[in-house]
């Protein structure tokens, strides 16, 4: 696995950057503790973000699930 796709709703009082930082930090910590990732694992710098309306959400969910 070299990348992941997520669909999240971010409240207006949170920045995208802080949410991504939290997701990367918490997920790598938990996966390392579970023995899924080696101790040398590191997320790459950067990320991609798209804004979805209700019409695009269903297509995006289908894409992420498959």
N, C-alpha and C positions, 0 to 999 in steps of 0.2 A: 504494500500500500504506500503510495507516494503523495496522496492528497485526499482531502475530504470535502464534502459539500454539506452545508448546513443551511437550514431555513430558520431564521430566528426573528422575533419581533423585539425591537430595542425601544424601550421607553424614551421619550424625548429628553429626559434629564440625564441620560447616559450618552456618552460619545461612542461611536463605533470603535475607536481606538482602545478605549478602556474595556469594552466588552470583549474584543479580540484578545487583548492582553490577559484578561481573566480566564477566558476559554483555553488559551494556550497553556497558561500556567497550571490551572487546575487539572486539565486533561493529561498533561505530561507527568505531573506529580502522581496522579492516581494510576496511570498506566505503568509507570516505573515501579510503584509499590506492588502492583499486581504481577510484575514480572513480564509484562507484555513488551515493554521497551527496554533496550539496553541503557546502561547508565550514561552512555555518550550521545543519546538521542538529543536532538535540538530541532525546534521548528525553524523553518526558513524565515528570513525576513520578509515582511510584507504580507499582503492578503488581497483578495478581490472582493468587492462588494457591489451588489446590485439592489436596486429598489424595485419591489414588486407591488403591483396593484392586485386587487382581488381576481381579476381576469387571468393574470399571469401566474398567480399562486398555484393553481391546480396543476398546470403544466410543469411548473418548477418542482412541485412535490413528486409528481410522477417521475421526473428525471432523476431526482435525488434518490428515490426508492429503488430505482432499477439500475 
